[in-house]
Structures are given as C-alpha cells and as structure tokens.
Amino acid sequence: MIDFELSDGDKTLVNEAREQALIARNYARYYDKHEDEVPPRELPEAQGRPDPFAQRLLMDGEISGKAVVEALLHMEFFRGDVVPLRIPRISLGNYVLESVGSPEQIEKWGKSRIAIGITEPGAGSDPSRITTSAIYDQAADEWIINGEKIFITFAEDADAVIVFTKLKNKEGRSSYTTFLVEKGTPGFSVGPQVKKMGIRAEDTANLIFQDCRVPGFNHVKADFKAVFEVFNFSRPIVAAFGLGTSRALLDFTLEKLAEVGITPDYRSSIGTQSAITERLLRLEAEYEAAWLAVMRAKWLEDRKGRVKVEASMAKAMGGMAARKITQECLELLGPVSLTEADLAEKWFRDARISDIYEGPGEVQRLLIARHLLGYSQEELR
Ligand SMILES: Cc1cc2nc3c(=O)[nH]c(=O)nc-3n(C[C@H](O)[C@H](O)[C@H](O)COP(=O)(O)OP(=O)(O)OC[C@H]3O[C@@H](n4cnc5c(N)ncnc54)[C@H](O)[C@@H]3O)c2cc1C
C-alpha cells in the first residue's frame, strides 16, 4: 500500500523545523537589505534548540528515511527564510571530499565547511568548457592553479573550496580533476558579495586563483563523474528549497484571500469553483506534484542510494512549480504584494534560484530526455 502519512518521528522533526523557520523569518528582511553582511552560522535563538538535521541521524526506525526527512526539513526551513537559525555545517564540497577523498584528507578537512567552485564566466550549464587550469610542479610537489570561479555559495564563510579544474596532458588531451584550496592560501582570493535579485542573504561571491600553489596532498581526485554525482543528492534538495518558499507564499495568499471571503472548497469539483479558487487549486496541485517528485527521488535514495534521473525530474518539477506558484500568487494578491510591507515580493524573488543553480530546468529536461530516449550527450545537446 502506498502511504504518504508522516511518522510520529517525522512530525516531531518537521514541527521543530517549522517553529524555527518562523523565528528565522524575523530576520528575513534584515538580511535581504544587508546583502554585504554574511549571516552568522547560528542566530541567537538557536541556543538551546535541537538541530533536527542532526537528530534525524539518531532516529533510524522512527522516521521515514534520512534522505526523505532531510528534504522535508529543508522545505520547512525555507518557509522561514534562506537563512535558518542554524546554517547546515556542510556544503557541496564536503560531499565531494567524502566520496573521493583519502582517509588522511577526510581526517584533515572533514569538519571544515567546503564550498564547491565549478561555474566560470564561460562555463555554467556546460562545465566541460571550464578553463581553470592546474599544472604540476614536480620539484616542489605542488600544483599551480589559475582561473576564476563565479557565483560561489559560501564563498566568504567557507573554510575551503573544492575547485574543479582542467588538466592537459602532453598530447593536448583534457581531463578534469579537483583540488582543495584553503582560505588564506597565497594566490587565492574571494571577491565582493554578488548583488542578486533574490536569496540576498545567501553568501555568494567569485573566487580568483592567480598562480595559487597547493601541496600535492590537496589533490582531491574527483573526476567529472564524481563531481556531478553529488548533484544527484542535491538537486531534489534545491527543489525542496523552492517548494518551501512557494509554500510560504501560497499560505500567505490563502490567508489574505480568506480575509476577503475567498476560500477554495477542496471537496467540490473544479467546475464549481470561482476563477480565483480554481487557480488556487491548480497551484496546490502543481505544488503537490512537485512535492511528490522530491519525495520519490529521496525515497529511492534511502532504498537504493543516489538516483540520477529521478533527481533531475524532482529538480525540473520543483524549479518550475516554484516559479509558477510564486508568480501567480503575486498576481492573485495584487499590487500590494509588490510593496515591502510583507515578504511576498521577497519570496517571489527568492524562489527563482531553484530553477537556476545546479542546472536550470532546460538542462534537467535535456538530461531526462537523453536517458529516456537513449541519446548520448553528443546526439542531444
Ligand atoms: C545564487 C547562485 C549561487 C550559485 N552557487 C554556485 C556554487 O556554489 N558553485 C558553482 O560552481 N556554481 C554556482 N552557481 C552557478 C550556477 O550553477 C549556474 O548559474 C547554473 O549552472 C547556470 O549556468 P549559467 O549561469 O552559466 O547559465 P547558462 O548555462 O549560460 O544558461 C543560460 C540559459 O540558457 C539555458 N541553456 C543552457 N544550455 C542549454 C541547452 N543545452 N539547451 C537549452 N537551454 C540551455 C539555461 O537553461 C539558462 O536558462 C550559483 C549561481 C547562483 C545564481
């Protein structure tokens, strides 16, 4: 039997996350307005409150699955703001380190916050176009890195970055690999905070590598496949971010419309609804379809390990649902929603990113189509 009920354990964690999200919401406008200020890793109200992400790891058997609950928690936290009471300790670079790092490398950096630097001015959706290079200096057992990475999350706050580079062999053939570069390494600098339309609270900046030398030990040998395998875990999570923000705006819209006597009747058929309530029901359906796609990807992950196509499906559906729901909610709310009196216009701006980073919708649909139709990357681009 298919059962979508949350267990008691799930509910405990989700309720705690929802309470924390509502507290974090009090900071939402402040960090939206103070884009140059990187939020603290913990807001004062986190003191004495449990960390639901950590708790879930100790609740085997009581919860519906670690991956499922992680996605549910992200959805709850994003109902509050981009900045939760406690920013998760690890970032995407940590997952790369965990999957391919040597025991000595994991021992050294496992507790650091590690950003991931892939995107460059000429290489976003197609990362094979990167130009950041690494050259080995055998005499010194050091690698020399040159290049620029743009739009890097946690650029300022992270302790280190896993940087994705291109190597050229003697015959001129290219291959890809990664290096861990710690903050403070000569030749490595972080640019100013990028001014963004939405998620302004998120620490985002460019990274510059100018003859940056790192010891041979810092060669974390993740090839192209190993780096992008991490996205099979994170793409449904990015969809969850967008759905959390959408839920916040959808709930706000329902509340505002209820104040003027407009409430959808969820039990009657769509043909008997007013134009407005019919629209709301369609948005709810869009939300639920995307929610289920995220749950499916994470449910499969709990049972089989990371999945690729279902992760892309969740990302494509979540990103599109977030864009559509937030756009239509603003239309339903009318011009007042464009003022800063409430968070509606901010949620609209924040939701947009879930259909951009870690591969926009167009790219997810390409990945899905290649898989379903059996085309290679060369055949379907
Ligand atoms: C706030 C923020 C944080 C980020 N954090 C990180 C980070 O931590 N690390 C990191 O490495 N990167 C990060 N990025 C970069 C992000 O992953 C890229 O922006 C994203 O992959 C898209 O690349 P692009 O911006 O170069 O767009 P492009 O690849 O230039 O795409 C532009 C448009 O063209 C479309 N398009 C591209 N190719 C195709 C195609 N083949 N078919 C159809 N349409 C296509 C895209 O869907 C998109 O709509 C971040 C970006 C932002 C905005």
PDBQT file of the ligand as one rigid body, heavy atoms in Angstrom, charges set to zero:
ROOT
HETATM    1  C1  LIG A 401      22.995  32.407  -6.224  1.00  0.00    +0.000 C 
HETATM    2  C2  LIG A 401      23.816  31.435  -7.016  1.00  0.00    +0.000 A 
HETATM    3  C3  LIG A 401      24.628  30.521  -6.340  1.00  0.00    +0.000 A 
HETATM    4  C4  LIG A 401      25.431  29.631  -7.071  1.00  0.00    +0.000 A 
HETATM    5  N1  LIG A 401      26.265  28.772  -6.383  1.00  0.00    +0.000 NA
HETATM    6  C5  LIG A 401      27.196  28.062  -7.100  1.00  0.00    +0.000 A 
HETATM    7  C6  LIG A 401      28.203  27.304  -6.413  1.00  0.00    +0.000 A 
HETATM    8  O1  LIG A 401      28.256  27.226  -5.182  1.00  0.00    +0.000 OA
HETATM    9  N2  LIG A 401      29.138  26.670  -7.178  1.00  0.00    +0.000 N 
HETATM   10  C7  LIG A 401      29.138  26.709  -8.542  1.00  0.00    +0.000 A 
HETATM   11  O2  LIG A 401      30.017  26.130  -9.159  1.00  0.00    +0.000 OA
HETATM   12  N3  LIG A 401      28.174  27.404  -9.214  1.00  0.00    +0.000 NA
HETATM   13  C8  LIG A 401      27.214  28.078  -8.522  1.00  0.00    +0.000 A 
HETATM   14  N4  LIG A 401      26.250  28.811  -9.187  1.00  0.00    +0.000 N 
HETATM   15  C9  LIG A 401      26.218  28.800 -10.637  1.00  0.00    +0.000 C 
HETATM   16  C10 LIG A 401      25.034  28.021 -11.219  1.00  0.00    +0.000 C 
HETATM   17  O3  LIG A 401      25.193  26.638 -11.006  1.00  0.00    +0.000 OA
HETATM   18  C11 LIG A 401      24.897  28.406 -12.703  1.00  0.00    +0.000 C 
HETATM   19  O4  LIG A 401      24.419  29.735 -12.717  1.00  0.00    +0.000 OA
HETATM   20  C12 LIG A 401      23.955  27.494 -13.439  1.00  0.00    +0.000 C 
HETATM   21  O5  LIG A 401      24.526  26.226 -13.577  1.00  0.00    +0.000 OA
HETATM   22  C13 LIG A 401      23.627  28.033 -14.842  1.00  0.00    +0.000 C 
HETATM   23  O6  LIG A 401      24.791  28.379 -15.527  1.00  0.00    +0.000 OA
HETATM   24  P1  LIG A 401      24.936  29.834 -16.193  1.00  0.00    +0.000 P 
HETATM   25  O7  LIG A 401      24.577  30.847 -15.166  1.00  0.00    +0.000 OA
HETATM   26  O8  LIG A 401      26.284  29.918 -16.828  1.00  0.00    +0.000 OA
HETATM   27  O9  LIG A 401      23.817  29.875 -17.304  1.00  0.00    +0.000 OA
HETATM   28  P2  LIG A 401      23.920  29.321 -18.784  1.00  0.00    +0.000 P 
HETATM   29  O10 LIG A 401      24.493  27.952 -18.764  1.00  0.00    +0.000 OA
HETATM   30  O11 LIG A 401      24.598  30.338 -19.620  1.00  0.00    +0.000 OA
HETATM   31  O12 LIG A 401      22.399  29.228 -19.165  1.00  0.00    +0.000 OA
HETATM   32  C14 LIG A 401      21.643  30.377 -19.531  1.00  0.00    +0.000 C 
HETATM   33  C15 LIG A 401      20.289  29.914 -20.003  1.00  0.00    +0.000 C 
HETATM   34  O13 LIG A 401      20.425  29.049 -21.152  1.00  0.00    +0.000 OA
HETATM   35  C16 LIG A 401      19.762  27.806 -20.927  1.00  0.00    +0.000 C 
HETATM   36  N5  LIG A 401      20.537  26.706 -21.543  1.00  0.00    +0.000 N 
HETATM   37  C17 LIG A 401      21.843  26.445 -21.340  1.00  0.00    +0.000 A 
HETATM   38  N6  LIG A 401      22.194  25.331 -22.057  1.00  0.00    +0.000 NA
HETATM   39  C18 LIG A 401      21.081  24.910 -22.691  1.00  0.00    +0.000 A 
HETATM   40  C19 LIG A 401      20.799  23.825 -23.584  1.00  0.00    +0.000 A 
HETATM   41  N7  LIG A 401      21.751  22.951 -23.942  1.00  0.00    +0.000 N 
HETATM   42  N8  LIG A 401      19.539  23.698 -24.042  1.00  0.00    +0.000 NA
HETATM   43  C20 LIG A 401      18.557  24.584 -23.688  1.00  0.00    +0.000 A 
HETATM   44  N9  LIG A 401      18.768  25.639 -22.870  1.00  0.00    +0.000 NA
HETATM   45  C21 LIG A 401      20.013  25.799 -22.384  1.00  0.00    +0.000 A 
HETATM   46  C22 LIG A 401      19.746  27.645 -19.420  1.00  0.00    +0.000 C 
HETATM   47  O14 LIG A 401      18.688  26.827 -19.018  1.00  0.00    +0.000 OA
HETATM   48  C23 LIG A 401      19.541  29.093 -18.956  1.00  0.00    +0.000 C 
HETATM   49  O15 LIG A 401      18.183  29.415 -18.977  1.00  0.00    +0.000 OA
HETATM   50  C24 LIG A 401      25.399  29.649  -8.480  1.00  0.00    +0.000 A 
HETATM   51  C25 LIG A 401      24.558  30.564  -9.156  1.00  0.00    +0.000 A 
HETATM   52  C26 LIG A 401      23.783  31.442  -8.443  1.00  0.00    +0.000 A 
HETATM   53  C27 LIG A 401      22.921  32.412  -9.210  1.00  0.00    +0.000 C 
ENDROOT
TORSDOF 0
